[in-house]
């Protein structure tokens, strides 16, 4: 692998734009507008968890099968097709379907966003980073994706507020539904346009023969699975991703515990989206000066500290400053881990040409929280509906997983340290 980035900067810019656009409908909107989504779909926390769980089930199979696909076909074509197919699903989402249709839709999105998109995006990022800029590549990718999500969050909140009355709480149900429908349509248009730009312009300066294989053998897949770095990353990403899923409920926490209205709670979600690019970009500029796996350890420590803040019950509606401090700590930890866990692939000596296959195998285990996390959060919250105890239990869950991830990161750090 070359020591410097291979592809031009606009290649990374398109990669960032596409990398967040594809997840706007299944993840960004439900995260930023969590209370609104539960309202307009007339659904409870646990039911929403069940509605979205098929995404994770389909994604698990898609990780396994889509990984080798990324080692055979050019990333830009797979990613563009994924964007267009994802946008089509948004037209169904805008009809406010029942839970059964939502389950089919989220299963469909599990295919479009993972089978065709995920491994190609990671591989393209690793190619851009070269041998010595993996931290920069993945930090800027996740930071840039976070900035894209944050800007769309601002746009979404602006559109939503335009179509409801001055006081969102007094707006009629149909008015709130209509307002959120415009937010969805806006997402569909943006995703479709990004797909066109990706297909036409996201071309690297690398000879594709250097990073693609004509066929992937079973022996190659087994050899990748046996790599210690692959096995440890399965655990690290699983634990980090539980933390990332926690950010889905922070706007709901602001609504139910801090007593913010739907617009203000959505602004908390948008604030989180701005913390993500800040964290990712700073890491991208600085982290290559250090062992990336060491910084990964620190990110889990931050998750543990933030989790204890929320789980301990010290936050009250009047403790606004402490609430935002806790949000910042947990967000920095979560977003740091998310930005860095694939950046350590180079450190763990995973072959570039088999990156897609490795990503597929790692993600098969690492992203299983897409199956169990949302239903688990929903169950814990609904067991103590509207009470802080339900949220405390969710954050104790975060703390436990973060501790396991921290241990796995320490093992990774010592196992692959240079002599």
C-alpha angles and dihedrals in degrees: 000000000000117000094230132053110281104201126060123262094255087060089060091044091056090044090055093046094049092041093064101029092064091058099045095096102041098035120006098054095045089048098049096036099035097139091042093049092051088048101047094041090045092226136138126235095257093044090051088051090053091046093054098038094087087066089067094044093053091040092058092059091040092055091054096046099032095053096071088042088064090056091056108040133046112269098228094060095048091046095049093051089049091053094051094047091048091052091054088058089057090067088061092045090056091061091066094234124197123264095270093055090044089056091054091045095051090046088053090050089050087062099042097045098040112026094047102024121027105066093039089054093050093045093049089051093051090050091052092050098055120195099310106033104057092120091050093047097049095035092053091043094055094036091049091047089051091051090049090051092046093051091048088048090056090047091048094049089047093051093045093049091048092062100044129069121266090269109049092196092062095045115111120254093247090050091054091047092050092048093051091047089062089053090055093048090051089054092050092054094047094048092050093051092048088053091057092048091049094051094048106036112021097096121140126212090238123109101247091217088069094059103031133073126211090221138002116224127210089240090058091051092049092048090053091048090055093057110112090218091057092050094048092046089056089062096039094051094044091055094042092048092055085058092049091051088054089068087068091074102042093090088050089050089053090051100045104029105025089038097231118158122244095270094047092046089050087054088056088055090049090049087056090052090056092050089058097061092041090055095042097047094047090049091047091055097044113022099079087069089067138043102281092214090058091055087048089058090053091051091059090048089056090050090053093050093047092046092053091050092057096036095050094067096233093128118095132174090260093051096084096149093049090047093055092043089054091047090052094049094049093043094051090051095046096044093045092054091046092050095048111036095086091038089072092063090094091049089051092053098241108166113250095223090057095045093113093052091047092048090050094052094043092047092049087074102018097061099043088111084080084072104040109018101071095045089045092051090045092051093049092047096045091048086066100023113197091358128115092231091073091054091045090057091050091053093047085057089053092050093052095049091045091055091054091047090051091054092049090049091052090053090049091049095053096038095056102032114131118254 
